[in-house]
């Protein structure tokens, strides 16, 4: 996590102007709604991308998966991260037949999402939580998402945070 924190600090520093732009926009908004600005930082590559976008449009920029919200898929992902994908498949499919059936159906939905071009970076639950946090932070802070390179063997990490508007506008 400390490497993510240092990468995040660099991203926020390098993209300060994007945060200031968002702070200016938020300071003109009278009431929170889905068009309320937030910041998305994509630091997964050397070329950093920073954009101000309405919170209701985040799903268009940060792909969201409904399939990974399924309890059996979450369990499989946890086991795969802790051990290996092969061990996770074995543990999910061996044992209770109903559990294996639920996992198989949920995993098929995940594969279907991938085939249709949805490569979700986070779950629909994660997105909903971010939107709620954005609403709670308004009008004092800007909500932000940082996409970071994942730890060894993982494709990415996502961090969400808020940035104080007063400090950005001073």
C-alpha positions as CSV (number, residue, x, y, z in Angstrom):
1,X,0.0,0.0,0.0
2,X,2.9,2.4,0.7
3,X,4.0,2.2,-3.0
4,X,0.4,3.0,-4.0
5,X,0.4,5.9,-1.6
6,X,3.6,7.3,-3.0
7,X,2.4,6.9,-6.5
8,X,-0.9,8.6,-5.6
9,X,1.0,11.5,-4.0
10,X,3.0,12.0,-7.3
11,X,-0.1,11.8,-9.4
12,X,-2.0,14.3,-7.3
13,X,1.0,16.7,-7.3
14,X,1.5,16.4,-11.1
15,X,-2.2,16.8,-11.8
16,X,-2.9,19.6,-9.3
17,X,-4.2,21.9,-12.1
18,X,-6.9,19.3,-12.9
19,X,-8.0,19.3,-9.2
20,X,-8.1,23.2,-9.3
21,X,-10.3,23.0,-12.4
22,X,-12.6,20.6,-10.6
23,X,-12.6,22.8,-7.5
24,X,-13.6,25.8,-9.5
25,X,-16.5,23.9,-11.1
26,X,-17.7,22.4,-7.8
27,X,-17.6,25.9,-6.2
28,X,-20.2,27.1,-8.7
29,X,-22.6,24.2,-8.1
30,X,-25.5,25.0,-5.8
31,X,-26.7,21.4,-5.1
32,X,-25.1,18.0,-5.7
33,X,-26.4,15.9,-8.6
34,X,-24.9,13.3,-10.9
35,X,-23.3,16.0,-13.1
36,X,-21.2,17.2,-10.1
37,X,-17.5,17.1,-11.1
38,X,-15.0,14.6,-9.8
39,X,-11.5,13.7,-10.9
40,X,-10.2,10.5,-12.5
41,X,-6.5,9.9,-12.5
42,X,-5.1,7.1,-14.7
43,X,-1.6,6.4,-13.6
44,X,-1.3,2.8,-14.8
45,X,1.2,3.8,-17.5
46,X,4.0,6.4,-17.6
47,X,1.6,8.8,-19.5
48,X,-0.7,10.1,-16.7
49,X,-4.2,10.9,-17.8
50,X,-6.3,13.3,-15.6
51,X,-9.9,14.3,-16.4
52,X,-12.7,16.1,-14.7
53,X,-16.0,14.3,-15.3
54,X,-19.5,14.3,-13.8
55,X,-19.8,11.7,-11.1
56,X,-22.7,10.1,-13.0
57,X,-20.5,9.5,-16.1
58,X,-17.7,7.6,-14.3
59,X,-19.0,4.2,-15.5
60,X,-18.2,5.4,-19.0
61,X,-14.6,6.1,-18.1
62,X,-13.9,3.5,-15.5
63,X,-15.4,0.2,-16.7
64,X,-17.7,-1.4,-14.1
65,X,-18.5,-5.0,-13.7
66,X,-21.8,-6.3,-12.3
67,X,-20.5,-9.9,-12.3
68,X,-17.7,-9.3,-9.8
69,X,-20.2,-8.3,-7.2
70,X,-21.5,-11.9,-7.0
71,X,-20.4,-13.5,-3.7
72,X,-18.9,-16.6,-5.3
73,X,-16.9,-14.5,-7.8
74,X,-15.6,-12.3,-4.9
75,X,-14.6,-15.5,-3.0
76,X,-12.9,-16.9,-6.1
77,X,-11.0,-13.6,-6.6
78,X,-9.9,-13.6,-3.0
79,X,-8.6,-17.2,-3.2
80,X,-7.0,-16.5,-6.6
81,X,-5.1,-13.5,-5.1
82,X,-4.1,-15.3,-2.0
83,X,-3.1,-18.6,-3.6
84,X,-3.5,-18.9,-7.4
85,X,-6.3,-19.0,-10.0
86,X,-6.0,-22.8,-10.3
87,X,-6.3,-23.4,-6.6
88,X,-9.3,-21.0,-6.5
89,X,-11.1,-23.0,-9.3
90,X,-10.4,-26.2,-7.5
91,X,-11.7,-24.9,-4.2
92,X,-14.8,-23.3,-5.8
93,X,-15.8,-26.4,-7.9
94,X,-14.9,-29.2,-5.4
95,X,-17.2,-29.6,-2.5
96,X,-20.8,-28.4,-2.1
97,X,-22.6,-28.9,-5.4
98,X,-24.9,-25.9,-5.0
99,X,-22.0,-23.6,-4.2
100,X,-20.1,-24.9,-7.3
101,X,-23.2,-24.3,-9.4
102,X,-23.7,-20.7,-8.2
103,X,-20.0,-20.1,-8.8
104,X,-20.1,-21.6,-12.3
105,X,-23.1,-19.4,-13.2
106,X,-21.6,-16.2,-11.8
107,X,-18.2,-17.0,-13.5
108,X,-20.0,-17.5,-16.8
109,X,-21.5,-14.0,-16.4
110,X,-18.0,-12.6,-15.8
111,X,-16.7,-14.3,-18.9
112,X,-19.6,-13.1,-20.9
113,X,-18.9,-9.5,-19.7
114,X,-15.3,-9.9,-20.9
115,X,-16.3,-11.3,-24.3
116,X,-18.7,-8.4,-24.8
117,X,-15.8,-6.0,-24.2
118,X,-16.5,-5.1,-20.5
119,X,-13.3,-5.4,-18.6
120,X,-14.5,-4.1,-15.3
121,X,-11.9,-2.3,-13.2
122,X,-14.2,-2.2,-10.2
123,X,-17.6,-3.5,-9.2
124,X,-21.0,-1.8,-9.4
125,X,-21.0,-1.8,-5.6
126,X,-17.7,0.1,-5.6
127,X,-19.1,2.6,-8.1
128,X,-22.2,3.1,-5.9
129,X,-20.1,3.6,-2.8
130,X,-18.0,6.2,-4.7
131,X,-21.1,8.1,-5.8
132,X,-22.4,8.1,-2.2
133,X,-19.1,9.4,-0.9
134,X,-19.0,12.1,-3.5
135,X,-22.4,13.3,-2.4
136,X,-21.4,13.2,1.3
137,X,-18.2,15.2,0.5
138,X,-20.1,17.9,-1.4
139,X,-19.5,20.9,-1.3
140,X,-16.3,20.8,0.8
141,X,-14.3,18.3,-1.2
142,X,-13.8,16.9,-4.6
143,X,-14.1,13.1,-4.9
144,X,-11.4,11.4,-7.0
145,X,-10.4,8.0,-8.3
146,X,-6.9,6.9,-9.0
147,X,-6.2,4.0,-11.2
148,X,-2.7,2.6,-10.4
149,X,-0.6,-0.3,-11.6
150,X,-1.4,-3.4,-9.5
151,X,1.0,-5.2,-7.2
152,X,3.1,-8.0,-8.7
153,X,0.8,-10.2,-10.8
154,X,-2.3,-8.0,-10.6
155,X,-3.5,-5.7,-13.4
156,X,-4.4,-2.6,-11.4
157,X,-5.4,-1.0,-8.1
158,X,-8.1,1.6,-7.5
159,X,-7.9,4.2,-4.8
160,X,-10.7,6.6,-4.0
161,X,-10.2,9.8,-2.0
162,X,-11.4,13.4,-1.5
163,X,-9.4,16.6,-1.9
164,X,-10.4,19.7,0.1
165,X,-11.7,22.5,-2.2
166,X,-10.5,25.4,0.0
167,X,-6.9,24.2,-0.1
168,X,-7.1,23.9,-3.9
169,X,-8.5,27.4,-4.4
170,X,-6.0,29.1,-2.1
